[in-house]
Structures are given as structure tokens and as C-alpha cells.
Amino acid sequence: MDAYISQSRVSGSARAPPSKSYTHRALLAAGYGDGATVRNPLVSADTRATAQAVEAFGGSVTETENSIVVEGFDGDPVVPTDVINCHNSGTTIRLTTAAASLATGVTVLTGDQSLRSRPQGPLLRALEELGARAESTRRNGQAPLVVEGSIPGGEITIPGDISSQYVTALLMAGAVTETGVEITLSTQLKSAPYVDITLELLEAFGVEASPIGADSASGASGFVVPGGQQYRPEEESYDVPGDFSSMSYLLAAGAVAGDEEGLLVEGAKPSAQGDDAIVDTLQRMDADITWDRDAGEIAVEKSTLSGTEVSVADTPDLLPTIAVLGAVAKGDTQIRDCEHVRYKETDRVAAMATALRRLGASVTETEDTLTVHGGDSKLVGAEVDGRGDHRLVMALAVAGLAADDVTTILGAEHVDVSFPGFFDLLSRTGATVETIPRPWPPFWPSGVVGVSERAVWSLLGSRLCVRCFQLRMTTANTRRLA
């Protein structure tokens, strides 16, 4: 699916979806226990991958209208009867790789092409230190992964500057080991707020875990979780808060394209999410923004933005949003500490630099920084590739609201990973948005396998409009049949 976005104004109210990060953890926590109801979850491609993994380990998952009912495997996962396919979800594969180390047998985990390029080596080595067999089939630290347990617990050392999800995975699994797990960080922890999310959720499920040498994940030298614990939330249920990562696109849309009334974003209750830093970033950029924390509402109006300097060491998912804000701001916006953002669904630093340049922005990229020169930028609609990355697609949609002419985003369907209905919501706030599915070529030989739809469209020429494409397909079929 491709999205076509014209320069627009947005207003009214909008609600971001529930948190993906909390939903992942809540589903697995319920799986580690004997069951729980996860209320107001994000139901998306990524979280369904985690739900399917819970079922593979012997649990059961039932979706209802506003909740997911999980029957858990009570800390004793069975060996899956098939390979666990984590699709495009990095959180799923890391959390369930640790869960697999508790099963008495061999588990195989894999995912799509993007996921099979992401680093898992430090987590595999940590599990081996704990007594598991944990290896990459290609010996490169990437999926497919083979894990054989079961681990009793123990002490491990792991780097903190690649992915905080390694720590989350080990803490969640460590709680149900015999002796518990103590983690020592060999490098400073990046994305520390995501571990704070984990600690907050574990507490809600009745599990004790704590940072070492600090009151929170930030500044901690390690973490410890005692073994032999049970996952059991109060009243056997857990409510998922709103997602600030997804909220960032709505807030940015209000700041760059709000009309006189502005945009009111609902569901913004405070939590451990580090991505609520987007509010502070917008304030530093001189946005007209107000957060009523008690009501969980943020009001934002179109503003004359100023460039700023931002570290994303703890908030990597905000980089695409901040980069777009920088492209419409006066002066330079430098995003620092972003090397680890290159190891997401795609290299988001390079991908955003490429896309923004296509849209007319002036951008300077180094290994650890992305600087957007707002004073030298003038956004003009162009065709940009979402790279199969939901966060790139949504950030580029915000850029399209401020760009002259029409912006075309290829692969727009990937918003379903974290924000299903994103384009419908954007349209309801007043944005001029059209999404068009790409029809599969009717003449494509049925015997040809292993060729993606994207590859076919690349060959055909992605600028070809749908009507012209269908006309050409009809002509081609007529000639073929003649």
C-alpha cells in the first residue's frame, strides 16, 4: 500500500494507541504466570507475534473487544512444536529467546528478512553463560536462532549500548529460574527508560527486580532479579497505558500543521515511558504545547519551531519524529547519540537522512549524529520509501503535511506494526490522505516463487499510477492471450 499526503491542516482530538512496549511485556508476563487479562492492549502485527510465541510455549491467548485473556504456562514453557516466527518484531524475538532458555529442549526462532539482520549475539552469549545452548544458525549473531535449556539462573555480564531489550528479556526470564539472575553491564545502558518500563510492569505483576547502584535504570551498573517468583498481577488483570512513541507523530502533526484550534491528543497519562520526552523536545523547540497530566491530555498548536540539540540515547524511537520537526524549524537541529538507532527495523539514521533529502531538506549525517539544517530546507512533496519501517512511514507522513505538493510514501501498510488505523485517524483530523493498495500483477507467472511484491513494483516502476498500471496490465493480458 502507498500513501499520498498533501499539505494540510489538522485539528480536533485524537487518541494514540496503547503502548506497544507495555503490551509485549504484559502478554509475556501473563504467559510466565498462570494467566491474566491484559486490558486495553495494542493489537498489532508485532504484539500478535508475542501472543503467538506465548501459545507456542504452551499458553493460550484469546482476543476480546478491549482485552486479551492469557492462560499462562506458569513459568515452565514447553518445547514448541514448530519454529517460532517473530516476523518483524525485535522485542518478540529477544524476549522469547530468553523464555526459550527455560524449556527443556530445543527451540528455533526466526523472523523476516529485516529481523534476521538484527544483532542478537550479546543475548545469546549471556544465555550460554547461564548454562543454555544458544547460537545463531549462521554463526553471525543473527536469526535464525537455536536455544536449548533449561537455565538455573546465575551471574552474567552484558553490554548495555546495543539493546536494552537484552536486559528486559533476562529479567523477565530470570524471575522464574531457580536461583535468579544478576546482570552486570559492561557498557553504559542506552534506552534506559525501556528497562524502567520493564521494572514497572514486573512490579505490577508481583515480581521483584531492581537496578544496582541507582534508583532507576539510568545510571545503573546492573540489575538483579531473585528466582522462584510467580507472575500474578492484582485482580488478575493489567491495564496498558497509552503509547508516547506513537503519540509523538500526532504531537508533531499538531506542531507543524495544526489549525487555529490546534490538536488535542488524548490518552497521555504519565508512565515510565521515556518517549514522553517528545513533550520536552517540542517545548525546547518553542512549540505551543500544554500537557494536562491529570487528565492525560496534550494540546498543541501550529508553531514557529526553532532548532535544538537532542540526545536520543534513551529514546531511539523518537529520532524520525525529531528529524522531521527539524526540517521545518528555524536553524539547525542536531540529534546526538544515535548510533544504536542504526540497528532498528532499518538503519533509521541513514533512512531518514535519505528520505528528508528527497523531500528537500538539508541534512548532515555522521555515525553518531543526524543534523537537519532547517534554515536551508524547503520541503516539497516527493516519493519516499518507508523501508518497511512503521516509524519512518509515520514520521514521513508528518513531513507530508508540511510539504508543498503531494508526498508519496511507499510501503505505508507497515504502520500496522504499532499504529493500526494511523492514516484513518490522520484523515479524521483534517489531513488530506489517500491510501491505495498495490494490485498484484494478474499476468505474474504462478510458478515463480521467492519474488516479493516490492521487487515486482520496482521492476515495473513505482511512479506508475494505479489506473495506468491496470490499463497496461489489461493490454498485456490481451496481447498474451491473443
Secondary structure, 3 states (H helix, E strand, C coil): CEEEEECCCEEEEEECCECHHHHHHHHHHHHHCCCEEEECCCCCHHHHHHHHHHHHCCCEEEECCCEEEEECCCCCCCCCCCCEECCCCHHHHHHHHHHHCCCCCEEEEECCCCHHHCCCHHHHHHHHHCCCEEEECCCCCCCCEEEECCCCCEEEEECCCCCCHHHHHHHHHHCCCCCCEEEEECCCCCCHHHHHHHHHHHHHCCCCCEEECCCCCCCCCEEEECCCCCCCCHHHEEECCECHHHHHHHHHHHHHHEEEEEEEEECCCCCCCHHHHHHHHHHHCCCEEEEECCCCEEEEECCCCECCEEECCCCHHHHHHHHHHHHHCECEEEEECCHHHHHCCCCHHHHHHHHHHHCCCEEEECCCCEEEEHHHCCCECCEEECCCCHHHHHHHHHHHHHCECEEEEECHHHHHHCCCCHHHHHHHCCCEEEEECCCCCCCCCCCCCCCCHHHHHHHHCCCCCHHHHHHHHHHHHHHHHC
